[in-house]
Structure formats: C-alpha cells, structure tokens
Amino acid sequence: MDHFKGGASGGQTTQFPRTQAEGAQALGQFERQTFEQGDYTLSVDVGFEQRTGMARGVVVPQGSLRLTQSGGWELIMPVGGLVACESP
C-alpha cells in the first residue's frame, strides 16, 4: 500500500499518497511513514515485533498517528495492532 485512504469532512474519501518511508518493512508497511495530501500530513511511527507463531506478519505493540494541517492544527493518537496477511 503506497497510500492511505481517510474520510474527510463531508463524508468523502481522500487518498494520501506516501511520500516517505523508513525503518523496518513488513508486508509493504514501514515503521515510519509519511503521507501527504493538500494541506494535510499524516505521519505513522510504530515499532514492529516478531512473535512466535506468526508465520507472516508482525505485532505493533505501540506507536502514534499524527495528522497535521499546514495552519498548525494537529491531532495525535496512539496506535497498535498487527501487520499481517491471512494464509490460504
């Protein structure tokens, strides 16, 4: 995935193309990613952990999502979860 789709005000879906990616990679996702669209920048900063029993994928025990508007408005949220692919 080289973009992020997010809901904008008014219920419209907006695509944020990925402009930067750094750190370890898991199934096309990176530990540090930046997506930009118009006046908005979306930054994702997470850590990946390999866990026993996960054949394909990683656990994301903690991280942050930061949405910034060029005018200075900013939203920061904690995130966690998985980067995984279901086996056939």
Rosetta blueprint (number, residue, H / E / L):
1 M L
2 D L
3 H E
4 F E
5 K E
6 G E
7 G E
8 A L
9 S L
10 G L
11 G L
12 Q L
13 T E
14 T E
15 Q E
16 F E
17 P E
18 R E
19 T E
20 Q E
21 A E
22 E E
23 G E
24 A E
25 Q E
26 A E
27 L L
28 G L
29 Q E
30 F E
31 E E
32 R E
33 Q E
34 T E
35 F E
36 E E
37 Q E
38 G L
39 D L
40 Y E
41 T E
42 L E
43 S E
44 V E
45 D E
46 V E
47 G L
48 F L
49 E E
50 Q L
51 R L
52 T L
53 G L
54 M L
55 A L
56 R L
57 G E
58 V E
59 V E
60 V E
61 P E
62 Q E
63 G E
64 S E
65 L E
66 R E
67 L E
68 T E
69 Q E
70 S L
71 G L
72 G L
73 W L
74 E E
75 L E
76 I E
77 M E
78 P E
79 V E
80 G E
81 G E
82 L E
83 V E
84 A E
85 C L
86 E L
87 S L
88 P L
